[in-house]
Amino acid sequence: MWLERRTPEKPKDFDARSPGDVDYGRVVHSASFRRLQGKTQILNLGDSDFYRTRLTHSLEVAQIAGGLIKQLRHNEPGHPALEHLPDHALIQAIACTHDLGHPPFGHGGEVALNYCMRDNGGFEGNGQTLRILSRLEKFSAQHGSNLTRETLLGVLKYPVSYGAVANPALRPAMLADTSGTPLLDRHASVPPKSYLDGESDVVDWVLSPLGDSDRERFTSFDMREGKHGRARHKSLACSIMDLADDISFGIHDMEDALALKLVDAAQFHRHLPAERCKGLLDYLAQQYPGEYGNDVHGELAKRLFGDGGKRKHQINRILNFVIPQVCFAQDDAFDEPRLRYRASLPKPVAEFLDGVKHFVYQTVIRSPSVQHLEFKGQQMVIAVFEVMKSEPGAFLPIDIQAKLDSAPDPLRIICDYVSGMTDAHLLRTYERLFAPRMGSVFDKL
């Protein structure tokens, strides 16, 4: 039942592929996957030819996820969770999908679109991923990529609906009292981590094999004062993908920041002091005795801020500290093994990884240089969306207009169109609509 598809398909006798192979093929050959090459990871596209895009990030997450499964099989021989691990192709499919729903300009664009859709169900990137896979891709007539239930369960990172976890006190809005210039309230407009309410039938199908108790527990969440609700659980395959994403986001994005000199050694020491790196420092001292001297933390920082070869060597050692220590966590309240087990890291490793993510977030993502670009991207996303919404017959491409007539929610179609744009496509559209240059009817929309 976990390998069933919403539209049943009978495999051809001559087709040697597994269901996971089919899912992986459909993901990597999809238009939404190709568009990731033109979507921001952290830095604005065009700033450098070195840094990672959403596409290269997704490929790295897929590689790490495959490595985590191999490591789990090595670390935990005989563990009852092993038979429920996804095969290699299937975890690759899940990992390669995890960012498909992110709009142009990353999380900044996500916040902007959530504002634009404030009265029509909102917008959230992970929820849009599920919508793309289950409705918008073209591998089937009705159900998008028509992936297996197993893959979609792994994609369902937050098994809670937007409407259920949205805090009504955090309604997307523009800031008040801005002296005539409309500015987005970026705090209030952050969406809850969830699936979109319009995809509830998809989630119902994905979770249909679960018993009532498992389903109720799996979809439970914590309400938090002053914040949106937060999902409590994810599936085994999803936990592997999510851990791989955290490793890539933390360690590889730190590598980008170091290579492009966006951070300095003083920031490293302030945000990642020795006590936050204790697990890693103990590992380096044990595995490479005498190599780092008496000040392992200082020597590590020196090498990370050294030349490219030394930096890459240290990044590899950090990965070799983190990935091999993956293990299973267990929640016996679940009957279904895919929910009972999760991939996890020991506390010293998890604390170090959290520290790296905090370091990248505070010194790079929240830096004025990145925030200026994110703000500008948000303003452009809102402007383009509002133009398309104001007169769809005049501004939307002909093929998108054709979808509006039969759509139960035309605004969602416009949102699908804008969210699917690459950064460059959104920028070209904005310039065509608002830049003073004349433009041409031969400009590609």
C-alpha positions as CSV (number, residue, x, y, z in Angstrom):
1,M,0.0,0.0,0.0
2,W,2.9,2.4,0.6
3,L,4.0,2.0,-3.0
4,E,0.6,2.7,-4.4
5,R,-0.1,5.7,-6.6
6,R,-3.2,7.9,-6.5
7,T,-3.8,7.1,-10.2
8,P,-3.1,3.4,-10.4
9,E,-0.4,2.5,-12.9
10,K,0.5,-1.0,-14.1
11,P,4.2,-1.4,-14.6
12,K,5.3,-2.6,-18.0
13,D,6.7,-6.1,-18.1
14,F,9.9,-4.8,-19.7
15,D,10.5,-2.0,-17.2
16,A,13.2,-3.0,-14.7
17,R,12.8,0.0,-12.5
18,S,11.6,-0.1,-8.9
19,P,8.8,2.3,-7.8
20,G,11.5,4.5,-6.2
21,D,13.4,4.6,-9.6
22,V,10.2,5.8,-11.3
23,D,9.6,8.5,-8.7
24,Y,13.2,9.7,-8.8
25,G,13.1,9.9,-12.6
26,R,9.9,11.9,-12.5
27,V,11.4,14.4,-10.0
28,V,14.7,15.0,-11.8
29,H,13.0,15.3,-15.2
30,S,10.4,17.8,-14.0
31,A,10.3,21.4,-14.9
32,S,10.1,22.5,-11.3
33,F,13.4,20.6,-10.5
34,R,15.1,22.3,-13.4
35,R,13.9,25.7,-12.2
36,L,15.9,25.3,-9.0
37,Q,19.1,26.2,-10.9
38,G,17.7,29.7,-11.1
39,K,16.5,30.1,-7.5
40,T,18.3,31.6,-4.6
41,Q,19.8,29.5,-1.8
42,I,21.2,32.3,0.3
43,L,23.0,34.7,-2.0
44,N,21.5,36.7,-4.9
45,L,22.2,35.0,-8.2
46,G,24.9,36.7,-10.2
47,D,27.0,37.7,-7.2
48,S,29.5,34.8,-7.8
49,D,29.9,31.7,-9.8
50,F,31.0,29.6,-6.8
51,Y,28.1,29.5,-4.3
52,R,25.3,27.0,-4.2
53,T,21.9,27.4,-5.8
54,R,18.7,25.6,-4.8
55,L,19.6,23.0,-7.5
56,T,23.1,22.2,-6.3
57,H,21.9,22.3,-2.7
58,S,19.2,19.8,-3.5
59,L,21.7,17.4,-5.2
60,E,23.9,17.7,-2.1
61,V,21.0,16.9,0.2
62,A,20.2,13.9,-1.9
63,Q,23.7,12.6,-1.7
64,I,23.9,13.2,2.1
65,A,20.5,11.5,2.6
66,G,21.8,8.4,0.7
67,G,24.9,8.4,2.9
68,L,22.8,8.6,6.1
69,I,20.9,5.5,5.1
70,K,24.1,3.6,4.4
71,Q,25.5,4.8,7.7
72,L,22.3,3.7,9.6
73,R,22.6,0.2,8.1
74,H,26.3,0.2,9.2
75,N,25.7,1.6,12.7
76,E,22.6,-0.3,13.7
77,P,22.8,-3.8,12.3
78,G,19.7,-5.8,13.1
79,H,17.7,-2.8,14.1
80,P,13.9,-3.3,13.4
81,A,13.8,0.1,11.6
82,L,16.2,-1.1,8.9
83,E,13.5,-2.9,6.9
84,H,11.4,0.3,6.7
85,L,14.1,2.5,5.3
86,P,13.4,3.8,1.8
87,D,15.6,2.4,-1.0
88,H,18.3,4.6,-2.5
89,A,16.3,5.9,-5.4
90,L,13.3,6.7,-3.3
91,I,15.3,8.7,-0.7
92,Q,16.9,10.5,-3.6
93,A,13.5,11.4,-5.0
94,I,12.4,12.7,-1.6
95,A,15.5,14.8,-1.1
96,C,15.5,16.3,-4.6
97,T,11.9,17.5,-4.1
98,H,12.4,19.2,-0.7
99,D,12.8,22.7,-2.2
100,L,10.6,22.5,-5.3
101,G,8.0,24.8,-3.7
102,H,10.3,27.7,-2.8
103,P,9.5,30.8,-4.8
104,P,11.9,33.4,-6.3
105,F,14.1,35.0,-3.7
106,G,13.8,32.1,-1.2
107,H,12.2,32.7,2.1
108,G,11.8,36.4,1.4
109,G,9.6,35.6,-1.6
110,E,7.7,33.1,0.5
111,V,6.8,35.8,3.0
112,A,5.8,38.1,0.2
113,L,3.5,35.5,-1.4
114,N,2.0,34.7,2.0
115,Y,1.0,38.3,2.2
116,C,-0.4,38.3,-1.3
117,M,-2.5,35.2,-0.5
118,R,-3.6,36.4,3.0
119,D,-7.3,36.1,2.2
120,N,-7.0,33.0,0.0
121,G,-5.3,30.3,2.1
122,G,-1.8,31.8,2.3
123,F,1.4,30.4,0.9
124,E,4.1,28.2,2.4
125,G,7.0,26.7,0.4
126,N,6.8,23.2,1.8
127,G,3.1,23.2,1.2
128,Q,3.7,24.4,-2.4
129,T,6.1,21.4,-2.9
130,L,3.3,19.0,-2.1
131,R,0.9,21.0,-4.5
132,I,3.5,20.8,-7.3
133,L,4.0,17.1,-7.0
134,S,0.4,16.2,-6.5
135,R,-1.3,18.6,-8.9
136,L,0.9,20.9,-11.1
137,E,3.4,18.6,-12.7
138,K,2.3,16.9,-15.9
139,F,3.2,13.2,-15.5
140,S,-0.5,12.3,-15.1
141,A,-3.9,13.8,-16.0
142,Q,-5.1,14.6,-12.5
143,H,-2.4,13.9,-9.9
144,G,0.7,15.7,-11.0
145,S,3.8,13.6,-10.8
146,N,1.6,10.8,-9.4
147,L,4.3,9.7,-7.0
148,T,4.0,6.7,-4.6
149,R,2.5,7.2,-1.2
150,E,5.9,6.4,0.4
151,T,7.5,9.3,-1.4
152,L,4.8,11.8,-0.6
153,L,4.9,10.8,3.1
154,G,8.6,11.6,3.0
155,V,7.9,14.9,1.3
156,L,5.2,15.8,4.0
157,K,7.6,17.7,6.3
158,Y,4.9,19.4,8.3
159,P,1.8,17.1,8.5
160,V,-0.5,20.0,9.8
161,S,-2.8,22.2,7.8
162,Y,-2.2,26.0,7.3
163,G,-5.5,26.9,8.8
164,A,-5.1,24.7,11.9
165,V,-1.7,26.1,12.9
166,A,-1.9,29.8,11.7
167,N,-1.9,32.2,14.7
168,P,-4.8,34.7,14.0
169,A,-2.8,37.3,15.8
170,L,-0.1,37.1,13.1
171,R,-2.1,38.2,10.1
172,P,0.0,39.2,7.0
173,A,-0.1,42.9,6.6
174,M,1.8,46.0,5.6
175,L,3.4,48.1,8.3
176,A,1.5,51.0,9.6
177,D,2.9,54.6,9.8
178,T,5.6,54.3,7.1
179,S,5.2,57.9,5.8
180,G,3.5,57.0,2.6
181,T,5.8,54.1,1.4
182,P,4.0,50.7,1.7
183,L,6.4,48.3,3.5
184,L,5.7,44.7,4.2
185,D,5.3,43.6,7.9
186,R,7.9,40.9,7.5
187,H,7.3,39.4,10.9
188,A,3.5,39.1,10.7
189,S,3.7,37.8,7.2
190,V,5.9,34.8,7.9
191,P,3.7,31.7,7.1
192,P,3.2,28.7,9.5
193,K,5.2,25.6,8.5
194,S,2.4,23.5,7.1
195,Y,0.6,22.1,4.0
196,L,-1.9,24.3,2.2
197,D,-5.6,23.7,3.1
198,G,-6.4,23.1,-0.5
199,E,-4.2,19.9,-0.5
200,S,-6.0,18.3,2.4
201,D,-7.4,15.6,0.1
202,V,-3.8,14.7,-0.9
203,V,-2.8,14.4,2.7
204,D,-5.9,12.3,3.5
205,W,-4.8,9.9,0.8
206,V,-1.2,9.8,1.9
207,L,-2.2,9.0,5.5
208,S,-5.1,6.7,4.7
209,P,-3.1,3.5,5.7
210,L,-2.7,4.8,9.3
211,G,-4.9,3.8,12.2
212,D,-6.9,6.5,13.9
213,S,-4.5,6.8,16.9
214,D,-1.4,7.1,14.7
215,R,-3.0,9.6,12.4
216,E,-4.2,11.8,15.3
217,R,-0.8,11.7,17.0
218,F,1.1,12.2,13.7
219,T,-0.9,15.4,12.8
220,S,-0.7,16.9,16.3
221,F,1.0,20.2,16.9
222,D,2.0,22.7,19.6
223,M,0.4,26.1,19.7
224,R,2.9,28.7,20.9
225,E,2.2,32.2,22.3
226,G,3.1,34.9,19.8
227,K,4.0,32.4,17.1
228,H,2.3,29.9,14.7
229,G,1.7,26.4,15.8
230,R,4.5,23.8,15.2
231,A,4.1,20.2,14.0
232,R,5.5,17.6,16.4
233,H,6.2,14.7,14.1
234,K,7.6,13.6,10.8
235,S,8.1,10.2,9.1
236,L,11.3,8.2,9.1
237,A,12.1,9.0,5.5
238,C,11.3,12.7,6.1
239,S,13.6,12.8,9.1
240,I,16.5,11.5,7.0
241,M,15.8,14.1,4.3
242,D,15.4,16.9,7.0
243,L,18.7,15.9,8.7
244,A,20.5,15.9,5.4
245,D,19.0,19.3,4.7
246,D,20.2,20.6,8.0
247,I,23.7,19.3,7.4
248,S,23.9,20.8,4.0
249,F,22.4,24.1,5.1
250,G,24.6,24.4,8.1
251,I,28.0,23.1,6.9
252,H,27.9,23.7,3.2
253,D,26.4,27.2,3.5
254,M,29.1,28.0,6.1
255,E,31.6,26.9,3.5
256,D,30.2,29.3,0.9
257,A,30.2,32.1,3.5
258,L,33.9,31.4,4.3
259,A,35.0,31.1,0.7
260,L,33.3,34.4,-0.3
261,K,34.6,36.1,2.8
262,L,31.2,37.1,4.1
263,V,32.2,36.2,7.7
264,D,35.4,36.8,9.7
265,A,37.2,34.9,12.4
266,A,35.9,37.2,15.1
267,Q,32.3,36.3,14.2
268,F,33.2,32.6,14.1
269,H,34.6,32.8,17.6
270,R,31.6,34.8,18.9
271,H,28.9,32.6,17.4
272,L,30.7,29.2,17.6
273,P,32.8,29.3,20.8
274,A,34.7,26.3,21.9
275,E,32.0,25.1,24.3
276,R,29.5,24.9,21.4
277,C,32.0,22.9,19.4
278,K,33.0,20.5,22.2
279,G,31.9,17.4,20.4
280,L,33.8,18.3,17.2
281,L,36.9,19.4,19.1
282,D,37.0,16.2,21.1
283,Y,36.7,14.2,17.8
284,L,39.5,16.2,16.1
285,A,41.8,15.7,19.1
286,Q,41.1,12.0,19.2
287,Q,41.3,11.3,15.5
288,Y,44.2,13.6,14.7
289,P,46.4,13.5,17.9
290,G,48.8,16.4,18.1
291,E,47.8,17.9,14.7
292,Y,45.8,20.7,16.2
293,G,48.1,21.5,19.2
294,N,46.8,22.7,22.5
295,D,44.2,25.0,21.1
296,V,42.1,22.8,18.8
297,H,39.4,25.4,18.4
298,G,41.8,28.2,17.4
299,E,43.6,25.9,15.0
300,L,40.3,24.8,13.4
301,A,39.3,28.4,12.9
302,K,42.7,29.2,11.4
303,R,42.3,26.4,8.9
304,L,38.7,27.3,8.0
305,F,39.8,30.9,7.3
306,G,42.9,29.7,5.4
307,D,43.3,28.9,1.7
308,G,40.7,26.9,-0.3
309,G,42.5,23.6,0.1
310,K,42.8,23.8,3.9
311,R,39.2,25.0,4.2
312,K,37.8,22.1,2.1
313,H,39.9,19.6,4.1
314,Q,38.3,20.9,7.4
315,I,34.8,20.9,5.9
316,N,35.3,17.2,5.0
317,R,36.5,16.4,8.5
318,I,33.4,18.2,10.0
319,L,31.2,16.1,7.8
320,N,33.0,13.0,8.9
321,F,32.3,13.9,12.5
322,V,28.6,14.5,11.9
323,I,27.3,12.0,9.3
324,P,28.8,8.7,10.8
325,Q,27.1,9.3,14.1
326,V,23.5,9.1,12.8
327,C,21.3,6.8,14.8
328,F,17.7,5.8,15.3
329,A,15.3,7.5,17.7
330,Q,12.1,5.7,18.7
331,D,8.6,6.8,19.7
332,D,6.7,3.6,20.8
333,A,3.4,5.5,20.9
334,F,3.2,4.9,17.1
335,D,2.1,1.5,15.7
336,E,3.3,2.3,12.1
337,P,7.1,1.7,11.9
338,R,7.5,4.6,9.4
339,L,6.4,6.9,12.2
340,R,7.8,5.1,15.2
341,Y,11.4,5.5,14.1
342,R,13.3,8.6,13.1
343,A,16.9,9.5,12.2
344,S,18.7,11.4,14.9
345,L,22.1,12.6,16.1
346,P,23.7,12.3,19.5
347,K,23.4,15.4,21.7
348,P,27.0,16.7,21.2
349,V,26.7,16.4,17.4
350,A,23.3,17.9,17.3
351,E,24.4,20.9,19.5
352,F,27.3,21.5,17.2
353,L,25.1,21.4,14.0
354,D,22.6,23.7,15.6
355,G,25.5,26.1,16.4
356,V,26.6,26.1,12.8
357,K,23.1,26.8,11.6
358,H,22.8,29.7,14.1
359,F,26.2,31.0,12.9
360,V,25.1,31.1,9.3
361,Y,21.7,32.5,10.1
362,Q,23.0,35.4,12.2
363,T,26.1,36.3,10.3
364,V,24.9,35.8,6.7
365,I,21.2,35.5,6.3
366,R,20.4,38.3,8.8
367,S,23.3,40.5,7.6
368,P,22.3,43.9,6.1
369,S,23.8,43.0,2.7
370,V,21.6,39.9,2.4
371,Q,18.5,41.5,4.0
372,H,18.7,44.5,1.5
373,L,18.5,42.1,-1.4
374,E,15.8,40.0,0.3
375,F,13.7,43.1,1.0
376,K,14.0,44.3,-2.6
377,G,13.0,40.8,-3.9
378,Q,9.9,40.8,-1.7
379,Q,8.8,44.2,-3.0
380,M,9.2,42.9,-6.6
381,V,7.3,39.7,-5.9
382,I,4.4,41.7,-4.4
383,A,4.4,44.2,-7.3
384,V,4.4,41.5,-10.0
385,F,1.7,39.5,-8.2
386,E,-0.6,42.5,-7.8
387,V,-0.3,43.4,-11.5
388,M,-1.2,39.9,-12.5
389,K,-4.1,39.9,-10.1
390,S,-5.4,43.3,-11.2
391,E,-6.2,42.3,-14.8
392,P,-5.3,38.6,-15.5
393,G,-6.5,38.8,-19.1
394,A,-4.1,41.6,-19.9
395,F,-1.0,40.5,-18.0
396,L,-0.9,36.7,-17.6
397,P,0.6,34.5,-20.3
398,I,-2.1,32.9,-22.6
399,D,-1.5,29.3,-21.2
400,I,-1.9,30.5,-17.6
401,Q,-5.1,32.5,-18.5
402,A,-6.6,29.3,-19.9
403,K,-6.4,27.7,-16.5
404,L,-8.4,30.4,-14.8
405,D,-11.8,29.7,-16.3
406,S,-12.1,26.3,-14.7
407,A,-10.1,27.0,-11.5
408,P,-12.1,27.0,-8.2
409,D,-9.6,29.6,-6.9
410,P,-8.2,31.7,-9.7
411,L,-5.9,33.6,-7.3
412,R,-4.1,30.3,-6.5
413,I,-3.3,29.8,-10.2
414,I,-1.7,33.3,-10.2
415,C,0.2,32.3,-7.1
416,D,1.4,29.1,-8.8
417,Y,2.6,31.1,-11.7
418,V,4.5,33.7,-9.7
419,S,6.0,31.2,-7.2
420,G,7.3,29.0,-10.1
421,M,9.3,31.9,-11.5
422,T,13.1,31.8,-11.2
423,D,14.8,34.9,-9.7
424,A,15.8,36.0,-13.2
425,H,12.3,35.5,-14.6
426,L,10.7,37.5,-11.8
427,L,13.3,40.3,-12.3
428,R,12.7,40.4,-16.1
429,T,8.9,40.5,-15.5
430,Y,9.2,43.3,-13.0
431,E,11.5,45.3,-15.3
432,R,9.1,44.8,-18.2
433,L,6.2,46.1,-16.2
434,F,7.9,48.9,-14.2
435,A,11.3,49.9,-15.7
436,P,11.2,53.1,-17.8
437,R,12.8,51.5,-20.9
438,M,10.4,50.9,-23.7
439,G,10.6,47.2,-24.0
440,S,9.5,45.1,-27.0
441,V,6.6,42.8,-27.9
442,F,9.3,40.2,-28.7
443,D,10.5,40.1,-25.1
444,K,9.7,36.6,-23.8
445,L,7.2,36.7,-21.0
